[in-house]
Amino acid sequence: MAKSKGARIIITLECTECRTNSDKRSPGVSRYTTTKNRRNTTNRLELKKFCPNCNRHTVHKEIK
């Protein structure tokens, strides 16, 4: 029997301010991985997470 795809998928969240801001603590981009339910949340996810490069809480958006 073939196993069907589940509703939960793994996504990557990336800091929006690390890409544009050159005035940060260290070089690089902050990324987090999490899961979301693709049936309930069809659009891209945005969460406020701590960015160690910016040294503060910023908006992290889902990337492909």
Secondary structure in CASP SS format (residue, H / E / C, confidence):
PFRMAT SS
TARGET T0000
AUTHOR 0000-0000-0000
METHOD secondary structure of the structure
MODEL  1
M C 1.00
A C 1.00
K C 1.00
S C 1.00
K C 1.00
G C 1.00
A C 1.00
R E 1.00
I E 1.00
I E 1.00
I E 1.00
T E 1.00
L E 1.00
E E 1.00
C E 1.00
T H 1.00
E H 1.00
C H 1.00
R H 1.00
T H 1.00
N C 1.00
S C 1.00
D C 1.00
K C 1.00
R C 1.00
S C 1.00
P C 1.00
G C 1.00
V C 1.00
S C 1.00
R E 1.00
Y E 1.00
T E 1.00
T E 1.00
T E 1.00
K E 1.00
N E 1.00
R C 1.00
R C 1.00
N C 1.00
T C 1.00
T C 1.00
N C 1.00
R C 1.00
L C 1.00
E E 1.00
L E 1.00
K E 1.00
K E 1.00
F E 1.00
C E 1.00
P C 1.00
N C 1.00
C C 1.00
N C 1.00
R E 1.00
H E 1.00
T E 1.00
V E 1.00
H E 1.00
K E 1.00
E E 1.00
I E 1.00
K C 1.00
END
